[in-house]
Amino acid sequence: MAEGMTIGKITGGLHGEVRIPGDKSISHRSIILAALGNAPVHITNFLHAQDCLSTASIMRALGADVDFLGHTDLTVTGHGLYGLHEPTRVLDAGNSGTTLRLLLGLLSAQPFFSAFTGDASLSRRPMGRVTEPLAQMGAVIYGRENNTKLPLAVAPARKHLQGLTYESPVASAQVKSALLLAGMFADSPTTIVEPVKSRDHTERMLAAFGIETEAQGTAVRICPVQPGEYRAPEAIEVPGDISSAAYWLVAGAVLPGSSLLLRNVGVNETRTGILDVLQAMGAKLTLENKRTSGGEAAADIRIESGTLHGTSFGADIMPRLIDEIPIIAVAALLAEGDTVITGAGELRVKETDRLAAIEKEFSKLAPGAVEVTEDGLVIHGRCELERADCFTYDDHRMAMSLAILGAAGEGVELVHADCVNISYPEFYATLERLQK
């Protein structure tokens, strides 16, 4: 794909069906946990995108058999709970914070040495929120800036990891998941207490492998796991990623004349903040064909265009929609009135400082309509949109959000547009198809 991408103004709306690509978070977890079993696990609707392929490559390097049967269809066979082996190369997490954080937890408990690297963006992202509690458990991790940034090396713990009760200062599924994976191999139970409950894909996936966690309020507890307790399921079907569906939800709501049906969307309650916000803004959306697969709720979502109005939301809902803030900002720019977002300081340490990036790039298309605060945004709706050249910061969520905003206005030229390959390689082709 070319570095630049021109998105024209869309008239007549978007129409048709979209089968949403596999959930990125669940795809990561499915391949990691399958690699700890000792029987083949058939994974379908796996997200064949750069981030998840980084995880697949690393699990191969750790000794698991990962065989792709098709683009989104693979079989993973491990060698038991203690069957990983020392890699012969440095492990490259690419752009994937999920890959790095979860595997830091898993590899901290292994009796061998491993080392991680990543791309320029991931190398700037702070990992202390994971390495510090792991160190409290006895993990031995070395890296830049007091063991908080790539490259990071993980040495065998001097003795078994110790279980702990950790009060996390942030609600983060990646932090929680890293500690749960480490806690499986600890010498006593591990409990993670969050200020607000984060997404629970790891707990649900562990249950599919026979490992029950205990949740109470915002706390989750895992006990040390014995090899005989860990049972790999024959198959895992990954539901569609609601973070990818979010672009079509907003596009369908704001582009006049649109009517879309989004197939197989994961609607885990810890991820559906985007639906709550859009409904609060007056969006015409309905859930159909609700079902459960592999412990995860899924549904088809119908969205039609209509008039939106501004809203306000903050820290209490943020763990359920943190990745969707850029596309929610697009909806806010096209709604009546102001939208106020608070409690989003986590966005400053994503692939880029997303709060600053939203203000700078969205303001090129909507001059004067976006104000950034210390931990959020104030967005003035129904402003005049202009055509502009916008930089994506190699951030897939910025690129897709800018594309939808440009399509709703006078168009946009995206620089470094191919970063969508990180999570949604078919995005631009789907946008073009839905115009026909």
C-alpha positions as CSV (number, residue, x, y, z in Angstrom):
1,M,0.0,0.0,0.0
2,A,1.3,3.5,-0.8
3,E,2.4,5.7,2.0
4,G,-0.3,8.3,1.2
5,M,-4.0,7.7,0.8
6,T,-6.7,10.1,-0.6
7,I,-10.1,9.8,1.0
8,G,-12.8,11.7,-0.9
9,K,-16.1,13.2,0.4
10,I,-18.8,10.5,0.5
11,T,-22.2,11.4,-0.6
12,G,-25.1,9.0,-0.5
13,G,-23.9,7.2,2.6
14,L,-22.6,3.7,3.2
15,H,-24.7,0.6,2.5
16,G,-24.3,-3.1,3.0
17,E,-22.9,-5.7,5.4
18,V,-19.5,-5.8,7.0
19,R,-18.1,-9.0,8.6
20,I,-15.9,-7.6,11.3
21,P,-12.3,-8.9,11.6
22,G,-11.4,-11.0,14.6
23,D,-11.0,-9.2,17.9
24,K,-7.3,-8.2,18.4
25,S,-7.3,-8.7,22.1
26,I,-8.8,-12.2,22.0
27,S,-6.6,-13.2,19.0
28,H,-3.5,-12.4,21.0
29,R,-4.8,-14.4,24.1
30,S,-6.0,-17.4,22.1
31,I,-2.6,-18.1,20.6
32,I,-0.7,-17.5,23.8
33,L,-2.9,-19.7,25.9
34,A,-3.1,-22.4,23.2
35,A,0.7,-22.5,23.2
36,L,0.7,-23.6,26.8
37,G,-1.5,-26.6,26.2
38,N,-0.5,-30.0,24.9
39,A,-3.2,-30.7,22.3
40,P,-4.0,-28.9,19.0
41,V,-6.3,-25.9,19.3
42,H,-8.1,-24.9,16.1
43,I,-8.6,-21.0,16.1
44,T,-11.0,-19.5,13.6
45,N,-11.6,-15.8,12.7
46,F,-8.0,-15.0,14.0
47,L,-7.0,-11.4,13.2
48,H,-4.4,-11.7,10.5
49,A,-2.8,-8.3,11.2
50,Q,0.7,-7.2,12.1
51,D,0.2,-7.0,15.9
52,C,-1.3,-10.5,16.2
53,L,1.3,-11.9,13.8
54,S,4.0,-10.6,16.1
55,T,2.5,-12.7,18.9
56,A,2.3,-15.8,16.5
57,S,6.0,-15.4,15.5
58,I,7.1,-15.1,19.2
59,M,5.2,-18.2,20.3
60,R,6.8,-20.1,17.4
61,A,10.2,-18.9,18.6
62,L,9.3,-20.2,22.1
63,G,8.6,-23.7,20.7
64,A,4.9,-23.8,19.9
65,D,3.7,-25.2,16.6
66,V,1.7,-22.5,14.9
67,D,0.3,-23.7,11.5
68,F,-1.9,-21.3,9.4
69,L,-4.5,-23.3,7.5
70,G,-5.8,-20.1,5.9
71,H,-5.8,-16.3,6.3
72,T,-7.8,-16.4,9.6
73,D,-7.7,-20.1,10.4
74,L,-4.8,-21.7,12.3
75,T,-3.9,-24.6,14.6
76,V,-1.7,-24.0,17.7
77,T,-0.1,-27.0,19.5
78,G,2.0,-26.5,22.6
79,H,4.1,-28.9,24.6
80,G,2.4,-28.4,28.0
81,L,2.3,-25.8,30.7
82,Y,6.0,-26.0,31.2
83,G,6.9,-26.7,27.6
84,L,8.2,-23.4,26.3
85,H,11.9,-23.2,25.6
86,E,14.6,-20.6,25.4
87,P,14.4,-18.7,22.1
88,T,17.5,-18.5,19.9
89,R,16.8,-14.9,18.8
90,V,15.6,-11.6,20.2
91,L,11.8,-11.6,20.3
92,D,10.4,-8.8,18.2
93,A,7.0,-7.4,19.4
94,G,6.7,-5.0,16.5
95,N,4.2,-2.3,17.3
96,S,2.2,-4.4,19.7
97,G,2.0,-3.3,23.3
98,T,-0.3,-6.2,24.1
99,T,2.2,-8.7,22.8
100,L,5.0,-7.2,24.9
101,R,3.1,-6.7,28.2
102,L,1.4,-10.1,28.2
103,L,4.6,-12.0,27.3
104,L,6.7,-10.1,29.9
105,G,4.3,-11.6,32.4
106,L,4.5,-15.1,31.0
107,L,8.2,-15.2,30.4
108,S,9.0,-13.8,33.8
109,A,8.0,-17.2,35.2
110,Q,10.1,-19.3,32.8
111,P,13.5,-20.9,33.7
112,F,15.3,-19.4,30.7
113,F,16.5,-16.1,29.3
114,S,14.6,-14.0,26.7
115,A,15.0,-10.6,25.3
116,F,12.5,-8.2,23.6
117,T,12.7,-5.5,21.0
118,G,10.1,-3.6,19.0
119,D,9.6,-0.8,16.5
120,A,10.4,2.9,17.2
121,S,6.9,3.6,18.5
122,L,6.8,0.7,21.0
123,S,10.3,1.5,22.1
124,R,9.1,4.9,23.4
125,R,6.1,3.4,25.3
126,P,6.5,3.0,29.1
127,M,6.5,-0.6,30.4
128,G,7.0,0.2,34.1
129,R,3.4,-0.4,34.9
130,V,4.1,-4.1,34.1
131,T,7.8,-4.5,35.0
132,E,7.4,-3.0,38.5
133,P,4.7,-5.3,39.8
134,L,6.4,-8.3,38.1
135,A,9.6,-7.3,40.0
136,Q,7.6,-7.4,43.2
137,M,6.8,-11.0,42.4
138,G,10.5,-11.7,42.0
139,A,10.9,-11.3,38.2
140,V,14.3,-10.3,36.9
141,I,13.9,-7.8,34.1
142,Y,16.5,-5.4,32.7
143,G,16.0,-2.5,30.3
144,R,16.4,1.1,29.5
145,E,15.2,3.9,31.8
146,N,15.3,1.9,35.0
147,N,13.9,-1.3,33.4
148,T,10.8,0.4,31.9
149,K,11.6,0.7,28.1
150,L,12.7,-1.5,25.3
151,P,15.0,-3.3,24.7
152,L,14.0,-5.5,27.7
153,A,15.7,-8.7,28.9
154,V,14.1,-11.3,31.1
155,A,16.3,-13.5,33.2
156,P,15.2,-16.6,35.2
157,A,13.8,-15.6,38.6
158,R,16.1,-16.4,41.4
159,K,13.4,-18.7,42.9
160,H,9.7,-19.2,42.1
161,L,7.7,-16.1,41.6
162,Q,5.8,-15.1,44.7
163,G,2.1,-14.4,44.6
164,L,1.1,-11.0,45.7
165,T,-1.9,-8.6,46.1
166,Y,-1.3,-5.7,43.8
167,E,-3.4,-2.5,43.8
168,S,-3.0,-1.2,40.3
169,P,-3.1,2.6,40.0
170,V,-4.7,2.2,36.6
171,A,-7.4,0.0,35.1
172,S,-5.5,-1.8,32.5
173,A,-6.3,-5.2,31.0
174,Q,-2.7,-5.6,29.8
175,V,-1.3,-5.1,33.3
176,K,-3.9,-7.4,34.8
177,S,-3.3,-10.0,32.1
178,A,0.5,-9.9,32.6
179,L,0.1,-10.5,36.3
180,L,-2.5,-13.3,35.8
181,L,-0.1,-15.1,33.4
182,A,2.8,-14.7,35.9
183,G,0.5,-15.8,38.7
184,M,-0.3,-19.1,37.1
185,F,3.4,-20.1,37.9
186,A,3.7,-18.3,41.3
187,D,4.0,-20.1,44.6
188,S,0.8,-18.7,46.1
189,P,-2.4,-16.9,44.9
190,T,-2.1,-13.5,43.1
191,T,-4.7,-10.8,43.3
192,I,-5.0,-7.7,41.2
193,V,-7.2,-4.9,42.4
194,E,-8.1,-2.2,39.9
195,P,-9.7,1.2,40.4
196,V,-12.3,0.3,37.8
197,K,-12.8,-3.1,36.2
198,S,-11.0,-3.5,32.9
199,R,-11.8,-5.8,30.0
200,D,-11.9,-9.4,31.1
201,H,-10.9,-11.4,28.0
202,T,-8.0,-13.1,29.7
203,E,-10.2,-14.4,32.6
204,R,-12.8,-15.7,30.0
205,M,-10.1,-17.3,27.9
206,L,-8.5,-18.9,30.9
207,A,-11.8,-20.4,31.8
208,A,-11.9,-22.0,28.3
209,F,-8.7,-23.8,29.3
210,G,-10.1,-25.0,32.6
211,I,-8.6,-22.3,34.8
212,E,-11.1,-20.4,36.9
213,T,-10.3,-17.0,38.3
214,E,-12.2,-15.5,41.2
215,A,-13.6,-12.0,40.7
216,Q,-14.9,-9.8,43.5
217,G,-15.8,-6.2,42.7
218,T,-12.8,-4.8,40.8
219,A,-10.4,-7.5,42.1
220,V,-9.5,-10.8,40.4
221,R,-7.6,-13.6,41.9
222,I,-5.7,-16.6,40.4
223,C,-4.2,-19.6,42.1
224,P,-1.1,-21.4,41.0
225,V,-1.9,-23.8,38.2
226,Q,-0.9,-27.4,38.1
227,P,-0.2,-29.0,34.6
228,G,-3.1,-31.5,35.0
229,E,-5.6,-28.6,35.5
230,Y,-4.7,-26.9,32.2
231,R,-6.9,-28.4,29.4
232,A,-6.8,-27.0,25.9
233,P,-10.2,-26.8,24.1
234,E,-10.5,-28.3,20.7
235,A,-11.5,-25.0,19.1
236,I,-11.8,-21.2,19.7
237,E,-13.9,-18.9,17.5
238,V,-12.7,-15.3,17.8
239,P,-15.6,-12.8,17.7
240,G,-15.3,-9.7,15.6
241,D,-13.4,-6.8,17.2
242,I,-15.8,-4.0,18.5
243,S,-12.8,-1.6,18.2
244,S,-12.8,-2.3,14.4
245,A,-16.6,-2.1,14.3
246,A,-16.5,1.3,15.9
247,Y,-15.4,3.0,12.6
248,W,-18.4,1.6,10.8
249,L,-20.7,2.4,13.7
250,V,-19.7,6.1,13.6
251,A,-19.6,6.2,9.8
252,G,-23.1,4.7,9.6
253,A,-24.4,7.2,12.2
254,V,-22.9,10.4,10.7
255,L,-22.9,9.9,6.9
256,P,-26.4,10.8,5.7
257,G,-28.3,8.0,4.0
258,S,-26.2,5.2,5.5
259,S,-27.5,1.8,6.6
260,L,-25.1,-0.9,7.7
261,L,-25.3,-4.3,9.2
262,L,-22.1,-5.3,11.1
263,R,-21.8,-9.1,11.5
264,N,-20.3,-11.1,14.4
265,V,-19.3,-8.2,16.7
266,G,-18.0,-9.1,20.1
267,V,-20.2,-7.4,22.8
268,N,-18.4,-8.3,26.0
269,E,-19.8,-5.9,28.5
270,T,-16.2,-4.7,29.4
271,R,-15.8,-3.5,25.8
272,T,-19.2,-1.9,24.9
273,G,-18.6,1.6,26.1
274,I,-18.7,2.8,22.4
275,L,-22.3,1.5,22.2
276,D,-23.3,3.3,25.4
277,V,-21.8,6.6,24.2
278,L,-23.4,6.4,20.7
279,Q,-26.8,5.6,22.2
280,A,-26.4,8.5,24.6
281,M,-25.7,10.7,21.5
282,G,-28.9,9.5,19.9
283,A,-27.5,7.0,17.4
284,K,-29.9,4.6,15.7
285,L,-28.4,1.3,16.5
286,T,-29.8,-2.1,17.4
287,L,-28.3,-5.4,18.4
288,E,-29.6,-8.6,16.7
289,N,-28.8,-12.3,16.8
290,K,-27.2,-12.2,20.3
291,R,-25.2,-15.3,21.1
292,T,-22.2,-16.6,23.1
293,S,-19.1,-18.3,21.7
294,G,-16.1,-19.4,23.7
295,G,-17.4,-17.5,26.7
296,E,-17.6,-14.3,24.7
297,A,-20.9,-12.5,23.9
298,A,-21.4,-11.6,20.2
299,A,-24.2,-10.0,18.1
300,D,-24.9,-8.4,14.8
301,I,-25.3,-4.6,15.0
302,R,-27.5,-2.5,12.7
303,I,-26.7,1.2,12.4
304,E,-28.5,3.9,10.4
305,S,-27.7,7.6,10.0
306,G,-29.5,10.2,12.0
307,T,-28.9,13.3,14.1
308,L,-26.5,13.1,17.0
309,H,-26.1,15.4,19.9
310,G,-23.1,16.0,22.2
311,T,-22.6,14.2,25.5
312,S,-20.1,14.0,28.4
313,F,-18.3,11.0,29.9
314,G,-15.3,10.3,32.0
315,A,-13.0,7.9,34.0
316,D,-15.7,5.5,35.0
317,I,-16.4,4.3,31.5
318,M,-12.9,4.9,30.1
319,P,-11.6,1.3,30.4
320,R,-14.5,0.1,28.3
321,L,-13.8,2.4,25.3
322,I,-10.2,3.8,25.6
323,D,-9.3,2.6,22.1
324,E,-12.4,4.2,20.6
325,I,-11.8,7.8,21.7
326,P,-10.4,9.0,18.3
327,I,-13.5,7.7,16.4
328,I,-15.9,9.0,19.2
329,A,-14.2,12.4,18.6
330,V,-15.3,12.1,15.0
331,A,-18.9,11.5,16.0
332,A,-18.7,14.5,18.4
333,L,-17.5,16.8,15.7
334,L,-20.5,15.9,13.6
335,A,-23.0,16.1,16.5
336,E,-25.1,19.1,17.7
337,G,-23.5,20.8,20.7
338,D,-20.4,20.1,22.7
339,T,-18.9,16.8,23.9
340,V,-16.7,16.8,27.0
341,I,-14.4,13.8,27.5
342,T,-12.4,13.5,30.8
343,G,-10.3,10.7,32.5
344,A,-8.5,9.8,29.2
345,G,-5.0,10.5,30.3
346,E,-4.1,6.9,29.3
347,L,-4.2,8.1,25.7
348,R,-1.0,10.0,26.1
349,V,1.0,6.8,26.3
350,K,-0.6,4.9,23.3
351,E,1.1,4.5,19.9
352,T,1.4,8.2,20.1
353,D,0.1,10.9,22.5
354,R,-3.4,10.5,21.1
355,L,-4.9,13.5,22.9
356,A,-2.3,15.8,21.3
357,A,-2.6,14.1,17.9
358,I,-6.4,14.4,17.9
359,E,-6.2,18.1,18.6
360,K,-3.5,18.8,16.0
361,E,-4.8,16.6,13.1
362,F,-8.5,16.9,13.6
363,S,-8.1,20.7,13.9
364,K,-6.7,20.7,10.3
365,L,-10.1,19.4,9.1
366,A,-12.2,21.2,11.8
367,P,-10.4,24.4,12.7
368,G,-11.1,25.6,16.2
369,A,-13.4,22.7,17.1
370,V,-11.1,20.6,19.3
371,E,-9.6,21.6,22.6
372,V,-7.3,19.3,24.6
373,T,-7.2,19.3,28.4
374,E,-4.8,17.5,30.7
375,D,-6.8,14.3,30.6
376,G,-9.4,14.7,27.9
377,L,-11.0,16.8,25.1
378,V,-13.7,19.4,24.6
379,I,-15.2,19.0,21.1
380,H,-17.5,21.6,19.5
381,G,-19.9,20.0,17.2
382,R,-21.4,20.9,13.8
383,C,-18.4,23.0,12.7
384,E,-17.4,23.6,9.1
385,L,-15.1,20.9,7.8
386,E,-12.3,21.6,5.4
387,R,-10.0,19.4,3.2
388,A,-6.5,19.0,4.5
389,D,-3.4,16.8,4.6
390,C,-3.2,14.9,7.9
391,F,-0.4,12.9,9.5
392,T,-1.4,9.6,11.1
393,Y,1.7,9.3,13.4
394,D,1.8,5.6,12.2
395,D,-1.2,5.1,14.5
396,H,-3.8,2.8,13.0
397,R,-6.7,4.3,15.1
398,M,-5.8,7.8,14.1
399,A,-5.6,6.8,10.4
400,M,-9.1,5.2,10.4
401,S,-10.7,7.9,12.4
402,L,-9.3,10.6,10.1
403,A,-10.5,8.7,7.1
404,I,-14.1,8.7,8.4
405,L,-13.9,12.4,9.3
406,G,-12.5,13.3,5.9
407,A,-15.3,11.2,4.2
408,A,-17.9,13.1,6.2
409,G,-16.4,16.4,5.2
410,E,-14.5,17.5,2.1
411,G,-12.0,14.7,2.0
412,V,-8.5,14.1,3.5
413,E,-5.0,13.1,2.3
414,L,-3.5,10.7,4.9
415,V,0.3,10.5,5.3
416,H,1.5,7.1,6.4
417,A,-1.9,5.6,5.8
418,D,-0.7,2.0,5.6
419,C,-0.4,1.8,9.4
420,V,-4.0,0.4,9.4
421,N,-2.3,-3.0,8.7
422,I,-1.6,-3.1,12.4
423,S,-5.2,-4.0,13.1
424,Y,-7.4,-3.8,10.0
425,P,-5.7,-4.4,6.7
426,E,-9.0,-4.4,4.7
427,F,-10.2,-1.1,6.1
428,Y,-9.7,1.1,2.9
429,A,-11.1,-1.6,0.6
430,T,-14.1,-2.0,2.8
431,L,-14.7,1.7,2.9
432,E,-14.7,1.8,-0.9
433,R,-16.9,-1.2,-1.2
434,L,-19.6,0.2,1.1
435,Q,-20.0,3.3,-1.2
436,K,-21.3,1.1,-4.1
